[in-house]
Amino acid sequence: MIAVALARYYEIYFDLFSGIVKTLAPSLSPRVRARRARQCVALIEGMSMTRPHMGPKGEADFNAREASRAIMRLVAGE
């Protein structure tokens, strides 16, 4: 039951980011858009899991502004 709920959670999360990527970069193909959306979700999830264990430098390096910039780089394909 938990696995099903978690799969649904990530499906919704991914769909949300797919829409954001489409809005920010409408010229991307569906395949590239999906890939970038998955990368954004993985980036956010990874940051949220590791940041608390990195001390003050982690807090400074992995804040919301830096996450937003990293997502924008992913969407732009840099």
PDB file of N, CA, C and O in Angstrom, chain B, residues numbered from 101:
ATOM      1  N   MET B 101       0.811  -1.178   0.000  1.00  0.00           N
ATOM      2  CA  MET B 101       0.000   0.000   0.000  1.00  0.00           C
ATOM      3  C   MET B 101       0.875   1.271   0.000  1.00  0.00           C
ATOM      4  O   MET B 101       0.581   2.244  -0.695  1.00  0.00           O
ATOM      5  N   ILE B 102       1.945   1.234   0.790  1.00  0.00           N
ATOM      6  CA  ILE B 102       2.844   2.379   0.850  1.00  0.00           C
ATOM      7  C   ILE B 102       3.554   2.567  -0.490  1.00  0.00           C
ATOM      8  O   ILE B 102       3.715   3.695  -0.957  1.00  0.00           O
ATOM      9  N   ALA B 103       3.974   1.476  -1.097  1.00  0.00           N
ATOM     10  CA  ALA B 103       4.655   1.558  -2.397  1.00  0.00           C
ATOM     11  C   ALA B 103       3.738   2.160  -3.462  1.00  0.00           C
ATOM     12  O   ALA B 103       4.194   2.939  -4.298  1.00  0.00           O
ATOM     13  N   VAL B 104       2.482   1.814  -3.439  1.00  0.00           N
ATOM     14  CA  VAL B 104       1.513   2.357  -4.397  1.00  0.00           C
ATOM     15  C   VAL B 104       1.324   3.854  -4.147  1.00  0.00           C
ATOM     16  O   VAL B 104       1.289   4.646  -5.089  1.00  0.00           O
ATOM     17  N   ALA B 105       1.204   4.230  -2.891  1.00  0.00           N
ATOM     18  CA  ALA B 105       1.041   5.644  -2.556  1.00  0.00           C
ATOM     19  C   ALA B 105       2.277   6.447  -2.963  1.00  0.00           C
ATOM     20  O   ALA B 105       2.152   7.556  -3.482  1.00  0.00           O
ATOM     21  N   LEU B 106       3.458   5.899  -2.734  1.00  0.00           N
ATOM     22  CA  LEU B 106       4.687   6.580  -3.101  1.00  0.00           C
ATOM     23  C   LEU B 106       4.815   6.710  -4.621  1.00  0.00           C
ATOM     24  O   LEU B 106       5.235   7.751  -5.126  1.00  0.00           O
ATOM     25  N   ALA B 107       4.456   5.664  -5.336  1.00  0.00           N
ATOM     26  CA  ALA B 107       4.486   5.725  -6.804  1.00  0.00           C
ATOM     27  C   ALA B 107       3.536   6.802  -7.315  1.00  0.00           C
ATOM     28  O   ALA B 107       3.872   7.530  -8.249  1.00  0.00           O
ATOM     29  N   ARG B 108       2.369   6.907  -6.718  1.00  0.00           N
ATOM     30  CA  ARG B 108       1.398   7.940  -7.113  1.00  0.00           C
ATOM     31  C   ARG B 108       1.933   9.340  -6.789  1.00  0.00           C
ATOM     32  O   ARG B 108       1.780  10.267  -7.584  1.00  0.00           O
ATOM     33  N   TYR B 109       2.548   9.482  -5.640  1.00  0.00           N
ATOM     34  CA  TYR B 109       3.138  10.757  -5.240  1.00  0.00           C
ATOM     35  C   TYR B 109       4.148  11.216  -6.290  1.00  0.00           C
ATOM     36  O   TYR B 109       4.100  12.361  -6.740  1.00  0.00           O
ATOM     37  N   TYR B 110       5.056  10.332  -6.678  1.00  0.00           N
ATOM     38  CA  TYR B 110       6.072  10.708  -7.663  1.00  0.00           C
ATOM     39  C   TYR B 110       5.485  10.923  -9.057  1.00  0.00           C
ATOM     40  O   TYR B 110       6.006  11.724  -9.833  1.00  0.00           O
ATOM     41  N   GLU B 111       4.432  10.232  -9.368  1.00  0.00           N
ATOM     42  CA  GLU B 111       3.747  10.461 -10.647  1.00  0.00           C
ATOM     43  C   GLU B 111       3.187  11.894 -10.691  1.00  0.00           C
ATOM     44  O   GLU B 111       3.337  12.595 -11.692  1.00  0.00           O
ATOM     45  N   ILE B 112       2.557  12.308  -9.618  1.00  0.00           N
ATOM     46  CA  ILE B 112       2.007  13.669  -9.545  1.00  0.00           C
ATOM     47  C   ILE B 112       3.134  14.692  -9.553  1.00  0.00           C
ATOM     48  O   ILE B 112       3.050  15.694 -10.262  1.00  0.00           O
ATOM     49  N   TYR B 113       4.171  14.458  -8.788  1.00  0.00           N
ATOM     50  CA  TYR B 113       5.339  15.326  -8.704  1.00  0.00           C
ATOM     51  C   TYR B 113       5.975  15.492 -10.087  1.00  0.00           C
ATOM     52  O   TYR B 113       6.274  16.610 -10.507  1.00  0.00           O
ATOM     53  N   PHE B 114       6.179  14.377 -10.789  1.00  0.00           N
ATOM     54  CA  PHE B 114       6.761  14.399 -12.124  1.00  0.00           C
ATOM     55  C   PHE B 114       5.856  15.154 -13.105  1.00  0.00           C
ATOM     56  O   PHE B 114       6.336  15.968 -13.893  1.00  0.00           O
ATOM     57  N   ASP B 115       4.566  14.887 -13.057  1.00  0.00           N
ATOM     58  CA  ASP B 115       3.624  15.588 -13.948  1.00  0.00           C
ATOM     59  C   ASP B 115       3.659  17.097 -13.705  1.00  0.00           C
ATOM     60  O   ASP B 115       3.604  17.883 -14.652  1.00  0.00           O
ATOM     61  N   LEU B 116       3.749  17.496 -12.450  1.00  0.00           N
ATOM     62  CA  LEU B 116       3.842  18.907 -12.119  1.00  0.00           C
ATOM     63  C   LEU B 116       5.091  19.523 -12.745  1.00  0.00           C
ATOM     64  O   LEU B 116       5.017  20.587 -13.361  1.00  0.00           O
ATOM     65  N   PHE B 117       6.219  18.871 -12.593  1.00  0.00           N
ATOM     66  CA  PHE B 117       7.451  19.405 -13.161  1.00  0.00           C
ATOM     67  C   PHE B 117       7.456  19.350 -14.676  1.00  0.00           C
ATOM     68  O   PHE B 117       8.045  20.218 -15.320  1.00  0.00           O
ATOM     69  N   SER B 118       6.823  18.366 -15.252  1.00  0.00           N
ATOM     70  CA  SER B 118       6.707  18.329 -16.713  1.00  0.00           C
ATOM     71  C   SER B 118       5.976  19.568 -17.212  1.00  0.00           C
ATOM     72  O   SER B 118       6.362  20.156 -18.223  1.00  0.00           O
ATOM     73  N   GLY B 119       4.933  19.960 -16.513  1.00  0.00           N
ATOM     74  CA  GLY B 119       4.188  21.165 -16.872  1.00  0.00           C
ATOM     75  C   GLY B 119       5.016  22.424 -16.697  1.00  0.00           C
ATOM     76  O   GLY B 119       4.947  23.336 -17.521  1.00  0.00           O
ATOM     77  N   ILE B 120       5.799  22.482 -15.628  1.00  0.00           N
ATOM     78  CA  ILE B 120       6.664  23.642 -15.402  1.00  0.00           C
ATOM     79  C   ILE B 120       7.706  23.742 -16.502  1.00  0.00           C
ATOM     80  O   ILE B 120       7.946  24.825 -17.037  1.00  0.00           O
ATOM     81  N   VAL B 121       8.325  22.618 -16.840  1.00  0.00           N
ATOM     82  CA  VAL B 121       9.340  22.619 -17.900  1.00  0.00           C
ATOM     83  C   VAL B 121       8.714  23.024 -19.230  1.00  0.00           C
ATOM     84  O   VAL B 121       9.322  23.769 -19.998  1.00  0.00           O
ATOM     85  N   LYS B 122       7.519  22.547 -19.505  1.00  0.00           N
ATOM     86  CA  LYS B 122       6.846  22.915 -20.755  1.00  0.00           C
ATOM     87  C   LYS B 122       6.576  24.416 -20.805  1.00  0.00           C
ATOM     88  O   LYS B 122       6.719  25.040 -21.856  1.00  0.00           O
ATOM     89  N   THR B 123       6.189  24.991 -19.680  1.00  0.00           N
ATOM     90  CA  THR B 123       5.939  26.429 -19.621  1.00  0.00           C
ATOM     91  C   THR B 123       7.228  27.225 -19.817  1.00  0.00           C
ATOM     92  O   THR B 123       7.244  28.223 -20.538  1.00  0.00           O
ATOM     93  N   LEU B 124       8.296  26.786 -19.179  1.00  0.00           N
ATOM     94  CA  LEU B 124       9.559  27.514 -19.245  1.00  0.00           C
ATOM     95  C   LEU B 124      10.324  27.302 -20.548  1.00  0.00           C
ATOM     96  O   LEU B 124      11.062  28.178 -20.997  1.00  0.00           O
ATOM     97  N   ALA B 125      10.137  26.124 -21.150  1.00  0.00           N
ATOM     98  CA  ALA B 125      10.869  25.803 -22.383  1.00  0.00           C
ATOM     99  C   ALA B 125       9.941  25.068 -23.346  1.00  0.00           C
ATOM    100  O   ALA B 125      10.100  23.865 -23.554  1.00  0.00           O
ATOM    101  N   PRO B 126       8.976  25.771 -23.935  1.00  0.00           N
ATOM    102  CA  PRO B 126       7.964  25.121 -24.769  1.00  0.00           C
ATOM    103  C   PRO B 126       8.511  24.455 -26.035  1.00  0.00           C
ATOM    104  O   PRO B 126       7.839  23.612 -26.628  1.00  0.00           O
ATOM    105  N   SER B 127       9.709  24.822 -26.446  1.00  0.00           N
ATOM    106  CA  SER B 127      10.262  24.235 -27.675  1.00  0.00           C
ATOM    107  C   SER B 127      10.868  22.847 -27.464  1.00  0.00           C
ATOM    108  O   SER B 127      11.216  22.174 -28.435  1.00  0.00           O
ATOM    109  N   LEU B 128      10.999  22.413 -26.210  1.00  0.00           N
ATOM    110  CA  LEU B 128      11.571  21.090 -25.961  1.00  0.00           C
ATOM    111  C   LEU B 128      10.617  19.993 -26.422  1.00  0.00           C
ATOM    112  O   LEU B 128       9.398  20.115 -26.306  1.00  0.00           O
ATOM    113  N   SER B 129      11.197  18.935 -26.940  1.00  0.00           N
ATOM    114  CA  SER B 129      10.379  17.782 -27.333  1.00  0.00           C
ATOM    115  C   SER B 129       9.836  17.106 -26.072  1.00  0.00           C
ATOM    116  O   SER B 129      10.406  17.275 -24.994  1.00  0.00           O
ATOM    117  N   PRO B 130       8.745  16.346 -26.189  1.00  0.00           N
ATOM    118  CA  PRO B 130       8.210  15.653 -25.004  1.00  0.00           C
ATOM    119  C   PRO B 130       9.255  14.757 -24.325  1.00  0.00           C
ATOM    120  O   PRO B 130       9.287  14.663 -23.098  1.00  0.00           O
ATOM    121  N   ARG B 131      10.093  14.109 -25.109  1.00  0.00           N
ATOM    122  CA  ARG B 131      11.129  13.219 -24.548  1.00  0.00           C
ATOM    123  C   ARG B 131      12.133  14.008 -23.713  1.00  0.00           C
ATOM    124  O   ARG B 131      12.457  13.613 -22.593  1.00  0.00           O
ATOM    125  N   VAL B 132      12.620  15.112 -24.249  1.00  0.00           N
ATOM    126  CA  VAL B 132      13.588  15.944 -23.530  1.00  0.00           C
ATOM    127  C   VAL B 132      12.925  16.593 -22.326  1.00  0.00           C
ATOM    128  O   VAL B 132      13.523  16.678 -21.253  1.00  0.00           O
ATOM    129  N   ARG B 133      11.701  17.047 -22.500  1.00  0.00           N
ATOM    130  CA  ARG B 133      10.960  17.658 -21.394  1.00  0.00           C
ATOM    131  C   ARG B 133      10.815  16.659 -20.239  1.00  0.00           C
ATOM    132  O   ARG B 133      11.018  17.025 -19.081  1.00  0.00           O
ATOM    133  N   ALA B 134      10.473  15.430 -20.532  1.00  0.00           N
ATOM    134  CA  ALA B 134      10.317  14.403 -19.498  1.00  0.00           C
ATOM    135  C   ALA B 134      11.652  14.136 -18.809  1.00  0.00           C
ATOM    136  O   ALA B 134      11.709  13.983 -17.589  1.00  0.00           O
ATOM    137  N   ARG B 135      12.704  14.083 -19.586  1.00  0.00           N
ATOM    138  CA  ARG B 135      14.034  13.833 -19.017  1.00  0.00           C
ATOM    139  C   ARG B 135      14.420  14.956 -18.063  1.00  0.00           C
ATOM    140  O   ARG B 135      14.897  14.699 -16.958  1.00  0.00           O
ATOM    141  N   ARG B 136      14.217  16.184 -18.483  1.00  0.00           N
ATOM    142  CA  ARG B 136      14.576  17.327 -17.638  1.00  0.00           C
ATOM    143  C   ARG B 136      13.687  17.394 -16.393  1.00  0.00           C
ATOM    144  O   ARG B 136      14.156  17.764 -15.317  1.00  0.00           O
ATOM    145  N   ALA B 137      12.427  17.043 -16.534  1.00  0.00           N
ATOM    146  CA  ALA B 137      11.535  17.029 -15.370  1.00  0.00           C
ATOM    147  C   ALA B 137      12.011  15.989 -14.359  1.00  0.00           C
ATOM    148  O   ALA B 137      12.012  16.259 -13.158  1.00  0.00           O
ATOM    149  N   ARG B 138      12.414  14.807 -14.823  1.00  0.00           N
ATOM    150  CA  ARG B 138      12.937  13.777 -13.911  1.00  0.00           C
ATOM    151  C   ARG B 138      14.204  14.264 -13.219  1.00  0.00           C
ATOM    152  O   ARG B 138      14.399  14.018 -12.029  1.00  0.00           O
ATOM    153  N   GLN B 139      15.065  14.953 -13.961  1.00  0.00           N
ATOM    154  CA  GLN B 139      16.299  15.480 -13.375  1.00  0.00           C
ATOM    155  C   GLN B 139      15.988  16.523 -12.303  1.00  0.00           C
ATOM    156  O   GLN B 139      16.641  16.551 -11.260  1.00  0.00           O
ATOM    157  N   CYS B 140      15.004  17.372 -12.548  1.00  0.00           N
ATOM    158  CA  CYS B 140      14.612  18.379 -11.560  1.00  0.00           C
ATOM    159  C   CYS B 140      14.101  17.724 -10.283  1.00  0.00           C
ATOM    160  O   CYS B 140      14.478  18.121  -9.181  1.00  0.00           O
ATOM    161  N   VAL B 141      13.252  16.734 -10.434  1.00  0.00           N
ATOM    162  CA  VAL B 141      12.710  16.027  -9.268  1.00  0.00           C
ATOM    163  C   VAL B 141      13.848  15.359  -8.500  1.00  0.00           C
ATOM    164  O   VAL B 141      13.892  15.434  -7.272  1.00  0.00           O
ATOM    165  N   ALA B 142      14.767  14.710  -9.209  1.00  0.00           N
ATOM    166  CA  ALA B 142      15.900  14.046  -8.550  1.00  0.00           C
ATOM    167  C   ALA B 142      16.787  15.064  -7.836  1.00  0.00           C
ATOM    168  O   ALA B 142      17.280  14.798  -6.739  1.00  0.00           O
ATOM    169  N   LEU B 143      16.990  16.215  -8.447  1.00  0.00           N
ATOM    170  CA  LEU B 143      17.798  17.261  -7.828  1.00  0.00           C
ATOM    171  C   LEU B 143      17.174  17.720  -6.515  1.00  0.00           C
ATOM    172  O   LEU B 143      17.854  17.804  -5.492  1.00  0.00           O
ATOM    173  N   ILE B 144      15.902  18.009  -6.549  1.00  0.00           N
ATOM    174  CA  ILE B 144      15.213  18.474  -5.343  1.00  0.00           C
ATOM    175  C   ILE B 144      15.214  17.397  -4.260  1.00  0.00           C
ATOM    176  O   ILE B 144      15.487  17.680  -3.094  1.00  0.00           O
ATOM    177  N   GLU B 145      14.911  16.178  -4.648  1.00  0.00           N
ATOM    178  CA  GLU B 145      14.879  15.090  -3.672  1.00  0.00           C
ATOM    179  C   GLU B 145      16.257  14.860  -3.063  1.00  0.00           C
ATOM    180  O   GLU B 145      16.387  14.685  -1.851  1.00  0.00           O
ATOM    181  N   GLY B 146      17.275  14.860  -3.904  1.00  0.00           N
ATOM    182  CA  GLY B 146      18.639  14.659  -3.403  1.00  0.00           C
ATOM    183  C   GLY B 146      19.066  15.760  -2.460  1.00  0.00           C
ATOM    184  O   GLY B 146      19.670  15.505  -1.419  1.00  0.00           O
ATOM    185  N   MET B 147      18.743  17.001  -2.836  1.00  0.00           N
ATOM    186  CA  MET B 147      19.098  18.128  -1.969  1.00  0.00           C
ATOM    187  C   MET B 147      18.373  18.038  -0.629  1.00  0.00           C
ATOM    188  O   MET B 147      18.957  18.311   0.420  1.00  0.00           O
ATOM    189  N   SER B 148      17.119  17.659  -0.668  1.00  0.00           N
ATOM    190  CA  SER B 148      16.355  17.609   0.579  1.00  0.00           C
ATOM    191  C   SER B 148      16.846  16.496   1.503  1.00  0.00           C
ATOM    192  O   SER B 148      16.739  16.601   2.725  1.00  0.00           O
ATOM    193  N   MET B 149      17.385  15.430   0.911  1.00  0.00           N
ATOM    194  CA  MET B 149      17.875  14.314   1.726  1.00  0.00           C
ATOM    195  C   MET B 149      19.277  14.568   2.294  1.00  0.00           C
ATOM    196  O   MET B 149      19.579  14.146   3.410  1.00  0.00           O
ATOM    197  N   THR B 150      20.123  15.250   1.534  1.00  0.00           N
ATOM    198  CA  THR B 150      21.514  15.412   1.961  1.00  0.00           C
ATOM    199  C   THR B 150      21.790  16.713   2.702  1.00  0.00           C
ATOM    200  O   THR B 150      22.683  16.758   3.547  1.00  0.00           O
ATOM    201  N   ARG B 151      21.061  17.748   2.412  1.00  0.00           N
ATOM    202  CA  ARG B 151      21.335  19.062   2.998  1.00  0.00           C
ATOM    203  C   ARG B 151      21.418  19.055   4.521  1.00  0.00           C
ATOM    204  O   ARG B 151      22.335  19.671   5.065  1.00  0.00           O
ATOM    205  N   PRO B 152      20.519  18.398   5.231  1.00  0.00           N
ATOM    206  CA  PRO B 152      20.583  18.437   6.699  1.00  0.00           C
ATOM    207  C   PRO B 152      21.871  17.841   7.274  1.00  0.00           C
ATOM    208  O   PRO B 152      22.227  18.123   8.418  1.00  0.00           O
ATOM    209  N   HIS B 153      22.563  17.027   6.494  1.00  0.00           N
ATOM    210  CA  HIS B 153      23.749  16.325   6.992  1.00  0.00           C
ATOM    211  C   HIS B 153      25.049  17.014   6.586  1.00  0.00           C
ATOM    212  O   HIS B 153      26.130  16.497   6.868  1.00  0.00           O
ATOM    213  N   MET B 154      24.962  18.156   5.939  1.00  0.00           N
ATOM    214  CA  MET B 154      26.154  18.838   5.446  1.00  0.00           C
ATOM    215  C   MET B 154      26.553  20.040   6.288  1.00  0.00           C
ATOM    216  O   MET B 154      27.514  20.733   5.954  1.00  0.00           O
ATOM    217  N   GLY B 155      25.844  20.296   7.357  1.00  0.00           N
ATOM    218  CA  GLY B 155      26.194  21.392   8.243  1.00  0.00           C
ATOM    219  C   GLY B 155      25.939  22.756   7.623  1.00  0.00           C
ATOM    220  O   GLY B 155      25.191  22.871   6.653  1.00  0.00           O
ATOM    221  N   PRO B 156      26.562  23.792   8.185  1.00  0.00           N
ATOM    222  CA  PRO B 156      26.329  25.167   7.716  1.00  0.00           C
ATOM    223  C   PRO B 156      26.658  25.372   6.238  1.00  0.00           C
ATOM    224  O   PRO B 156      25.962  26.124   5.556  1.00  0.00           O
ATOM    225  N   LYS B 157      27.695  24.725   5.736  1.00  0.00           N
ATOM    226  CA  LYS B 157      28.036  24.888   4.326  1.00  0.00           C
ATOM    227  C   LYS B 157      26.945  24.298   3.438  1.00  0.00           C
ATOM    228  O   LYS B 157      26.654  24.838   2.371  1.00  0.00           O
ATOM    229  N   GLY B 158      26.352  23.217   3.863  1.00  0.00           N
ATOM    230  CA  GLY B 158      25.248  22.627   3.106  1.00  0.00           C
ATOM    231  C   GLY B 158      24.060  23.562   3.045  1.00  0.00           C
ATOM    232  O   GLY B 158      23.418  23.702   2.004  1.00  0.00           O
ATOM    233  N   GLU B 159      23.773  24.195   4.156  1.00  0.00           N
ATOM    234  CA  GLU B 159      22.664  25.152   4.190  1.00  0.00           C
ATOM    235  C   GLU B 159      22.927  26.310   3.235  1.00  0.00           C
ATOM    236  O   GLU B 159      22.014  26.770   2.549  1.00  0.00           O
ATOM    237  N   ALA B 160      24.166  26.781   3.190  1.00  0.00           N
ATOM    238  CA  ALA B 160      24.509  27.911   2.324  1.00  0.00           C
ATOM    239  C   ALA B 160      24.515  27.507   0.851  1.00  0.00           C
ATOM    240  O   ALA B 160      24.075  28.275  -0.005  1.00  0.00           O
ATOM    241  N   ASP B 161      25.007  26.319   0.555  1.00  0.00           N
ATOM    242  CA  ASP B 161      25.154  25.877  -0.837  1.00  0.00           C
ATOM    243  C   ASP B 161      23.869  25.321  -1.428  1.00  0.00           C
ATOM    244  O   ASP B 161      23.697  25.345  -2.647  1.00  0.00           O
ATOM    245  N   PHE B 162      22.971  24.827  -0.607  1.00  0.00           N
ATOM    246  CA  PHE B 162      21.778  24.158  -1.102  1.00  0.00           C
ATOM    247  C   PHE B 162      20.507  24.823  -0.589  1.00  0.00           C
ATOM    248  O   PHE B 162      19.635  24.155  -0.035  1.00  0.00           O
ATOM    249  N   ASN B 163      20.403  26.112  -0.768  1.00  0.00           N
ATOM    250  CA  ASN B 163      19.200  26.823  -0.349  1.00  0.00           C
ATOM    251  C   ASN B 163      18.209  26.890  -1.521  1.00  0.00           C
ATOM    252  O   ASN B 163      18.504  26.407  -2.614  1.00  0.00           O
ATOM    253  N   ALA B 164      17.062  27.477  -1.291  1.00  0.00           N
ATOM    254  CA  ALA B 164      16.016  27.531  -2.326  1.00  0.00           C
ATOM    255  C   ALA B 164      16.483  28.293  -3.563  1.00  0.00           C
ATOM    256  O   ALA B 164      16.148  27.910  -4.684  1.00  0.00           O
ATOM    257  N   ARG B 165      17.239  29.349  -3.377  1.00  0.00           N
ATOM    258  CA  ARG B 165      17.729  30.135  -4.522  1.00  0.00           C
ATOM    259  C   ARG B 165      18.659  29.291  -5.399  1.00  0.00           C
ATOM    260  O   ARG B 165      18.548  29.304  -6.625  1.00  0.00           O
ATOM    261  N   GLU B 166      19.571  28.562  -4.763  1.00  0.00           N
ATOM    262  CA  GLU B 166      20.500  27.732  -5.534  1.00  0.00           C
ATOM    263  C   GLU B 166      19.754  26.585  -6.225  1.00  0.00           C
ATOM    264  O   GLU B 166      20.078  26.213  -7.353  1.00  0.00           O
ATOM    265  N   ALA B 167      18.769  26.040  -5.544  1.00  0.00           N
ATOM    266  CA  ALA B 167      17.965  24.983  -6.164  1.00  0.00           C
ATOM    267  C   ALA B 167      17.237  25.522  -7.389  1.00  0.00           C
ATOM    268  O   ALA B 167      17.192  24.868  -8.431  1.00  0.00           O
ATOM    269  N   SER B 168      16.668  26.713  -7.258  1.00  0.00           N
ATOM    270  CA  SER B 168      15.965  27.337  -8.388  1.00  0.00           C
ATOM    271  C   SER B 168      16.905  27.577  -9.560  1.00  0.00           C
ATOM    272  O   SER B 168      16.550  27.329 -10.712  1.00  0.00           O
ATOM    273  N   ARG B 169      18.096  28.059  -9.264  1.00  0.00           N
ATOM    274  CA  ARG B 169      19.077  28.292 -10.332  1.00  0.00           C
ATOM    275  C   ARG B 169      19.478  26.990 -11.014  1.00  0.00           C
ATOM    276  O   ARG B 169      19.607  26.938 -12.238  1.00  0.00           O
ATOM    277  N   ALA B 170      19.674  25.950 -10.231  1.00  0.00           N
ATOM    278  CA  ALA B 170      20.042  24.656 -10.807  1.00  0.00           C
ATOM    279  C   ALA B 170      18.918  24.113 -11.693  1.00  0.00           C
ATOM    280  O   ALA B 170      19.177  23.554 -12.758  1.00  0.00           O
ATOM    281  N   ILE B 171      17.689  24.276 -11.256  1.00  0.00           N
ATOM    282  CA  ILE B 171      16.544  23.832 -12.053  1.00  0.00           C
ATOM    283  C   ILE B 171      16.470  24.620 -13.363  1.00  0.00           C
ATOM    284  O   ILE B 171      16.220  24.046 -14.423  1.00  0.00           O
ATOM    285  N   MET B 172      16.685  25.918 -13.286  1.00  0.00           N
ATOM    286  CA  MET B 172      16.655  26.727 -14.497  1.00  0.00           C
ATOM    287  C   MET B 172      17.759  26.303 -15.473  1.00  0.00           C
ATOM    288  O   MET B 172      17.549  26.303 -16.686  1.00  0.00           O
ATOM    289  N   ARG B 173      18.930  25.944 -14.943  1.00  0.00           N
ATOM    290  CA  ARG B 173      20.010  25.453 -15.808  1.00  0.00           C
ATOM    291  C   ARG B 173      19.603  24.139 -16.469  1.00  0.00           C
ATOM    292  O   ARG B 173      19.857  23.928 -17.655  1.00  0.00           O
ATOM    293  N   LEU B 174      18.978  23.271 -15.704  1.00  0.00           N
ATOM    294  CA  LEU B 174      18.524  21.992 -16.270  1.00  0.00           C
ATOM    295  C   LEU B 174      17.493  22.222 -17.372  1.00  0.00           C
ATOM    296  O   LEU B 174      17.571  21.616 -18.441  1.00  0.00           O
ATOM    297  N   VAL B 175      16.550  23.080 -17.112  1.00  0.00           N
ATOM    298  CA  VAL B 175      15.484  23.341 -18.086  1.00  0.00           C
ATOM    299  C   VAL B 175      16.064  23.976 -19.352  1.00  0.00           C
ATOM    300  O   VAL B 175      15.648  23.662 -20.467  1.00  0.00           O
ATOM    301  N   ALA B 176      17.031  24.874 -19.156  1.00  0.00           N
ATOM    302  CA  ALA B 176      17.632  25.561 -20.300  1.00  0.00           C
ATOM    303  C   ALA B 176      18.621  24.673 -21.043  1.00  0.00           C
ATOM    304  O   ALA B 176      19.016  24.981 -22.167  1.00  0.00           O
ATOM    305  N   GLY B 177      19.020  23.573 -20.415  1.00  0.00           N
ATOM    306  CA  GLY B 177      19.940  22.656 -21.086  1.00  0.00           C
ATOM    307  C   GLY B 177      21.395  23.050 -20.978  1.00  0.00           C
ATOM    308  O   GLY B 177      22.213  22.646 -21.805  1.00  0.00           O
ATOM    309  N   GLU B 178      21.726  23.828 -19.972  1.00  0.00           N
ATOM    310  CA  GLU B 178      23.120  24.262 -19.794  1.00  0.00           C
ATOM    311  C   GLU B 178      23.932  23.186 -19.132  1.00  0.00           C
ATOM    312  O   GLU B 178      25.127  23.369 -18.900  1.00  0.00           O
TER     313      GLU B 178
END
